[in-house]
Amino acid sequence: MSVSVDRERGFLDAIGRIADEHAAPNADAVDREARFPAETIDALRETEALSAFIPPDLGGGGVAFETIAAACYELGRRCGASAMIYAMHQIQVVTIVRHLDEAPWFEEYLRRVAGEQRLIASATSEVGTGGDMGRSVAALTPMTDSEGASFEKQAPTVSYGEHADDLFVTLRRSPDAEPSDQVVVLASRDQIKLQQTGTWDPLGMRGTCSPGFIVSAEVLPEQVLPTPFSRVSAESMVPVSHILWSHLWLGIATDAFDRARAFVRAAARQKPGETPPVALRLSHLMSELSLLRAEVSSALSEFNEASAEPGRERLSTLACALRFNNLKIAASEQAPRVCQAALGVCGIMGYKNDTPFSVGRHLRDTMSACLMVANERIHQTNASLLLIAKDV
Ligand SMILES: Cc1cc2nc3c(=O)[nH]c(=O)nc-3n(C[C@H](O)[C@H](O)[C@H](O)COP(=O)(O)OP(=O)(O)OC[C@H]3O[C@@H](n4cnc5c(N)ncnc54)[C@H](O)[C@@H]3O)c2cc1C
């Protein structure tokens, strides 16, 4: 076995153990109490999973992007909130790694992420622009008495903001910049002031602990990622978000299917030799799950192919934007559909929260998917792109 195959397999084995030994046993309490899944995140830190994607020469594990996606899927099968926190952190890491442009501050920063297993949260949505990541209201404002700059951003939802070591923030480049002329700033916890503006008692994804905050900080010029956000967003942030989210939604839906199958097998044991009528529903459910699995897997392959091309220019085409937007829309609609069909199989045993066949948490967690950047907003973007795209 090659060193790289060995490394990927070893990493996924460790994630599988964390999913089974930490995420699964705490998932119900994390959901019920809307609390941070500390046991799982601590275990991920201990195995250095937070820096798994960072290249080895910067102190990281150097595992492939598809292995990170597989890890989100594995965690999603045991605890949706833990998987979402891991996915969001990795979206930030992958984006920084892909757009380093040899910026010394960011190289040193990634070494610190690896050495200290720092957890990165994000404030890309904003009051006033909602889930439209391509526009900002808040601006990076030069300080008059130093070379630094400051900002204050009204963030409606900052997942695990209270538990993160650093924050990845999108802002207008300067006070006179257009809303779409954005930069990414990486601010550390000791630079940031967080003023909580709301509570967090949601329907699902309760363990992500995502209230609103007014986020303010003073940062140095080198904490601004060199590449403009428009490029960062098209080449990395948007496709990577949609791929990692859809992997964890697939993980949640797969666990709902597994519970439904266990229910049907238990029913079959009651009457040996007969196929219970509900098995037919399980077959329908399996075909719905296969659709989701196929979409998630083909999008990952297409992203990997386009990323491997010199210059990664394909990722900036309208066709690619539509492709990864469609992944998000399809996966976010299909995952709750699978969970609801699993509920249809398990019946009252699935509806109750305390049976081996419960799928209420799965259904509630996946219902957040179409809101995480509202699907209607994405349809609106697609509608405009479809009018001008020649390469679709
Ligand atoms: C669990 C969870 C965790 C999150 N964590 C974070 C985080 O850590 N950091 C972060 O930055 N963001 C995060 N978000 C994302 C973010 O908070 C929301 O996506 C964003 O605030 C959108 O707000 P909104 O639902 O009001 O949608 P908006 O985009 O403001 O839309 C409001 C309503 O208008 C509709 N709408 C919007 N545009 C159109 C249109 N063109 N046509 C028709 N209808 C339209 C939408 O469907 C929606 O019903 C998270 C979201 C979730 C669900």
Ligand as a Chemical Component Dictionary entry (heavy atoms), coordinates in Angstrom:
data_LIG
# 
_chem_comp.id                   LIG 
_chem_comp.type                 NON-POLYMER 
_chem_comp.pdbx_formal_charge   0 
_chem_comp.three_letter_code    LIG 
# 
loop_
_chem_comp_atom.comp_id 
_chem_comp_atom.atom_id 
_chem_comp_atom.alt_atom_id 
_chem_comp_atom.type_symbol 
_chem_comp_atom.charge 
_chem_comp_atom.model_Cartn_x 
_chem_comp_atom.model_Cartn_y 
_chem_comp_atom.model_Cartn_z 
_chem_comp_atom.pdbx_ordinal 
LIG C1  C1  C 0 -27.619 25.850 10.809 1  
LIG C2  C2  C 0 -27.093 27.056 10.099 2  
LIG C3  C3  C 0 -25.836 27.524 10.412 3  
LIG C4  C4  C 0 -25.321 28.649 9.755  4  
LIG N1  N1  N 0 -24.082 29.098 10.101 5  
LIG C5  C5  C 0 -23.580 30.194 9.498  6  
LIG C6  C6  C 0 -22.285 30.697 9.866  7  
LIG O1  O1  O 0 -21.596 30.133 10.720 8  
LIG N2  N2  N 0 -21.817 31.783 9.234  9  
LIG C7  C7  C 0 -22.530 32.418 8.260  10 
LIG O2  O2  O 0 -22.036 33.395 7.716  11 
LIG N3  N3  N 0 -23.753 31.977 7.884  12 
LIG C8  C8  C 0 -24.296 30.878 8.486  13 
LIG N4  N4  N 0 -25.532 30.398 8.117  14 
LIG C9  C9  C 0 -26.198 30.985 6.948  15 
LIG C10 C10 C 0 -26.996 32.198 7.211  16 
LIG O3  O3  O 0 -27.373 32.548 8.452  17 
LIG C11 C11 C 0 -28.232 32.251 6.363  18 
LIG O4  O4  O 0 -28.084 31.539 5.189  19 
LIG C12 C12 C 0 -28.502 33.650 5.986  20 
LIG O5  O5  O 0 -28.523 34.494 7.084  21 
LIG C13 C13 C 0 -29.747 33.718 5.237  22 
LIG O6  O6  O 0 -30.762 34.333 5.993  23 
LIG P1  P1  P 0 -32.262 34.156 5.627  24 
LIG O7  O7  O 0 -32.770 32.800 5.851  25 
LIG O8  O8  O 0 -33.005 35.260 6.277  26 
LIG O9  O9  O 0 -32.289 34.256 4.039  27 
LIG P2  P2  P 0 -32.244 35.447 3.050  28 
LIG O10 O10 O 0 -31.247 35.062 2.018  29 
LIG O11 O11 O 0 -32.083 36.779 3.687  30 
LIG O12 O12 O 0 -33.686 35.320 2.498  31 
LIG C14 C14 C 0 -34.859 35.577 3.294  32 
LIG C15 C15 C 0 -36.072 34.929 2.647  33 
LIG O13 O13 O 0 -36.240 35.450 1.346  34 
LIG C16 C16 C 0 -36.252 34.398 0.397  35 
LIG N5  N5  N 0 -35.519 34.857 -0.791 36 
LIG C17 C17 C 0 -34.246 35.317 -0.816 37 
LIG N6  N6  N 0 -33.918 35.647 -2.083 38 
LIG C18 C18 C 0 -35.019 35.387 -2.844 39 
LIG C19 C19 C 0 -35.314 35.531 -4.209 40 
LIG N7  N7  N 0 -34.417 36.030 -5.051 41 
LIG N8  N8  N 0 -36.541 35.162 -4.648 42 
LIG C20 C20 C 0 -37.458 34.690 -3.798 43 
LIG N9  N9  N 0 -37.256 34.548 -2.476 44 
LIG C21 C21 C 0 -36.046 34.888 -2.013 45 
LIG C22 C22 C 0 -35.568 33.210 1.061  46 
LIG O14 O14 O 0 -36.055 32.003 0.548  47 
LIG C23 C23 C 0 -35.928 33.416 2.498  48 
LIG O15 O15 O 0 -37.158 32.824 2.756  49 
LIG C24 C24 C 0 -26.087 29.301 8.754  50 
LIG C25 C25 C 0 -27.346 28.831 8.433  51 
LIG C26 C26 C 0 -27.854 27.713 9.082  52 
LIG C27 C27 C 0 -29.227 27.222 8.714  53 
# 
loop_
_chem_comp_bond.comp_id 
_chem_comp_bond.atom_id_1 
_chem_comp_bond.atom_id_2 
_chem_comp_bond.value_order 
_chem_comp_bond.pdbx_ordinal 
LIG C1  C2  SING 1  
LIG C2  C3  SING 2  
LIG C2  C26 DOUB 3  
LIG C3  C4  DOUB 4  
LIG C4  N1  SING 5  
LIG C4  C24 SING 6  
LIG N1  C5  DOUB 7  
LIG C5  C6  SING 8  
LIG C5  C8  SING 9  
LIG C6  O1  DOUB 10 
LIG C6  N2  SING 11 
LIG N2  C7  SING 12 
LIG C7  O2  DOUB 13 
LIG C7  N3  SING 14 
LIG N3  C8  DOUB 15 
LIG C8  N4  SING 16 
LIG N4  C9  SING 17 
LIG N4  C24 SING 18 
LIG C9  C10 SING 19 
LIG C10 O3  SING 20 
LIG C10 C11 SING 21 
LIG C11 O4  SING 22 
LIG C11 C12 SING 23 
LIG C12 O5  SING 24 
LIG C12 C13 SING 25 
LIG C13 O6  SING 26 
LIG O6  P1  SING 27 
LIG P1  O7  DOUB 28 
LIG P1  O8  SING 29 
LIG P1  O9  SING 30 
LIG O9  P2  SING 31 
LIG P2  O10 DOUB 32 
LIG P2  O11 SING 33 
LIG P2  O12 SING 34 
LIG O12 C14 SING 35 
LIG C14 C15 SING 36 
LIG C15 O13 SING 37 
LIG C15 C23 SING 38 
LIG O13 C16 SING 39 
LIG C16 N5  SING 40 
LIG C16 C22 SING 41 
LIG N5  C17 SING 42 
LIG N5  C21 SING 43 
LIG C17 N6  DOUB 44 
LIG N6  C18 SING 45 
LIG C18 C19 SING 46 
LIG C18 C21 DOUB 47 
LIG C19 N7  SING 48 
LIG C19 N8  DOUB 49 
LIG N8  C20 SING 50 
LIG C20 N9  DOUB 51 
LIG N9  C21 SING 52 
LIG C22 O14 SING 53 
LIG C22 C23 SING 54 
LIG C23 O15 SING 55 
LIG C24 C25 DOUB 56 
LIG C25 C26 SING 57 
LIG C26 C27 SING 58 
# 
